Amino acid sequence: MAKMKWQALINDKRFGLEDYHDPKKNLTRTDFRRDYDRLVFSSPFRRLQNKTQVFPLPGSIFVHNRLTHSMEVACVGKSMADNIAAVLRQRHPADSEVFDHLGDIVAAACLAHDLGNPPFGHSGEKAIGTFFSEGAGLPLRERLTHAQWCDLTRFEGNANAFRVLTHQFNGRRKGGFAMTYSMLASIVKYPFESTLSTDKGKFGFFTTEKDDFVKVADELGMLRLSADGEPVRYARHPLVYIVEAADDICYQVMDIEDAHKLRILPTAMVTDMLLGFFDDDRRSHMQRIMDTVADPNEKIAYLRSCVVGALVDQCARTFIDNEDSILDGTFTGPLIRHMRPLERDGYLRCAGISAEKIYRSAEVVDIELAGNRIITFLLERLVQAVLQPDLNYSKLLLAKFPEQYYVGAPTEFGRVQAVLDHVSAMTDVYALDLYRKLNGMSLPAV
């Protein structure tokens, strides 16, 4: 059976700068570390601070936004990758040097994993998809290819992140962010095109970036699961499993902590949920420590840190135990689902309560309703502007587009993509401000 090889999977060649690649250079700051630093200093990463994670952006109580979430995912992902690398060095001594880079690659991929998400959380993705499938964008269906239509109606933040990092926007350099091949492959959770996506609408790259992904995947020796002429599908890059697990851990556990701070979940319930990850002896020890702390938020913060540590250890062990099936492409599902029963069942209990008590809470539903209305309105106006640019109102709107987005693309799909590039890059605050201005609800101050 074919199997991916670590020596090929870890590759510091930069996308778009292949002609400048020098694999022999010896730098204290590796190219993988440069990926991380480049992301931290980038505008798309900074904009994450004003994008909803789950709850509305903070008032008097601070809750997670996309930026703080991404930073925490990077910390958790690096710890998990370092634990895995320590074992793999001993298991594969001939390849030991490549494992020195796992932590940096995973940390950078974790920072970048949400770069393509539109404002207002996952409701923003749904609003974009339904604008085309059941809204004002529906007439475009007859004028686009099946693959293009799937890209729009199943709009996916993960696929958009790959585009943000690789696409050459107007005035920008070739290769987009010019990230390393290994880092780019590590953010693609669903390595197949939109025509193969399930009812959940998950896929890894838009039609416009398909050739770019194939180029990266083939260079890294990722296993292609589709035959020539069929829609593109690959086995995941192994590091995707670590990035995914870090994301799963952080959003599940941190959402519960945020819900506790917002008094959506009571302290007793959250305490019981988080203690459920441990056996009786460990619970007794943890209870004694909590008895020394009076502040309920501090008690939950302590429990949260214990749960994250336990899940990191278990996911790392799961990866190590399943290395062969991960490398030959037969491993299925996230690492979380393959942990030992104690931690896995604790996670599933938390997921069930979160679905019932958090994601359907009034605060979350309100932001979804508002976000859906705002994004739908902006798409109605902006898509009309790029498809009918000669209208007077269209000219006014097009004058407000950032120059990096190619509103004069030769195809309708290209012009619509320019709108989605613009809207998905907006922060919650910017989208709301533009919505108000276009509705005449606010005027610029001089």
Summary of the structure (lengths in Angstrom):
residues: 446
radius of gyration: 22.5
end to end distance: 68.2
largest distance: 72.3
contacts: 1509
relative contact order: 0.13
helix: 64%
strand: 2%
